[in-house]
Amino acid sequence: MSETGPKAGSVVWQQFGLEIRREGPNEYVSNPKVQVEAIEGGALQKLLVILATEQPLTAKKKVLFALCSLLRHFPYAQQQFLKLGGLQVLRSLVQEKGTEVLAVRVITLLYDLVTEKMFAEEEAELTRDTSPEKLQQYRQVHLLPGLREQGWCEITAHLLALPEHDAREKVLQTLGTLLVTCRDRYQQDPQLSRMLSSLQAEYQVLAAQELRDGEDEGYFRELLNSINSLMKELR
């Protein structure tokens, strides 16, 4: 069974004794009542405990999937996640040896949560939302200050050392999103400067090969553009 398939989350909830009356965490995205029931039932605390304790990597993958499903589009859960020390738990998780695949998923989650809040605030301004309750909840999610305080500026930057192109792409996206919060930390990080220069050289070669192959706007060109843009911002 795929760990990220539609039934993966429900298996996790049952396996770790999390009482859910629906099919699984995918239900949370569109059912606020089920989301609230899960939080009030202690699901978030249980997931964080599992991630913070010694468990097989496959189990942590599934639990992380469930956590992502619970947090996305649910600002109240995001508030509780921060209060319960969720950023510290995820920080410890990505710093464990052999958890690179989890690190990429964590970075993707943080990117999604940061941009989700930004889009919610922008949409409210454009539409003059007449139901501001959810917007007020998002404004209580102090994610960016927490990321800075918990060292995520440095953690995210150092994940550029991952060898996979798609992992680097996600890290670059997140670095760009955190730029306003982390600019000074990035500028003071010599390892990040060296890594960006090294990646710039690598992707110049790959992008040139794409161009020779007839791809004017290929994948590696996009990555190179992201690197160039970030380096320009940090000068």
Summary of the structure (lengths in Angstrom):
residues: 235
radius of gyration: 19.2
end to end distance: 47.4
largest distance: 57.6
contacts: 718
relative contact order: 0.08
helix: 75%
strand: 0%
